[in-house]
Amino acid sequence: MRKILIFIAVVALFATGCQTKKEEYKSADGSVQAVLKGEKWSITGPDGRELVPDCDSMRVAEVGEDGHPTTVFYYKNGRQTVLQFYSAMRLRCRGDIVNGQRDGLWQYFYDNGNIQTEATYVDGREDGDYRVYRDNGAPYYIGRYSHGVRTGTWEVYDAEGNLVEKKEY
């Protein structure tokens, strides 16, 4: 009988955790909150600012040791957007997924908040401007992709942001 009760409890807990549309989520310390307001989701960070724009549904996929979400998926009009965070909800990366592949602008950030990489994707391949920055904000290299292949002039910069090399593809 005890095994049956444990099994039922585990199934109930699993079923509750698998719902993709919860009405509210709070981090362990209460500083990050996601709430379903009518038909729209709202997620706010420790400073109270909105982290996720209006969406049809949202799912917190991973939570860090500090109780904050580390991976959040939200959905709008068939498009899935991924947000990943460092501890304390500092943004690590943001981008869209369409049909299981990266699509549109993807941005990656250093722990200090500065942009590390900005890349444009089409059907899962780099296609468009591609920029990488150092953690101090200075450019590292800048170029362009066409259907996953480097094209045109790529520029490389030193740690202070001075152009040191140009390479043609």
Secondary structure as UniProt FT lines:
FT   HELIX           2..17
FT   STRAND          24..26
FT   TURN            28..29
FT   STRAND          33..37
FT   TURN            38..39
FT   STRAND          40..44
FT   TURN            46..47
FT   STRAND          50..52
FT   STRAND          57..63
FT   TURN            65..66
FT   STRAND          69..76
FT   TURN            77..78
FT   STRAND          79..85
FT   HELIX           87..89
FT   STRAND          91..98
FT   TURN            99..100
FT   STRAND          101..109
FT   TURN            111..112
FT   STRAND          115..122
FT   TURN            123..124
FT   STRAND          125..133
FT   TURN            135..136
FT   STRAND          139..146
FT   TURN            147..148
FT   STRAND          149..157
FT   TURN            159..160
FT   STRAND          163..168
//
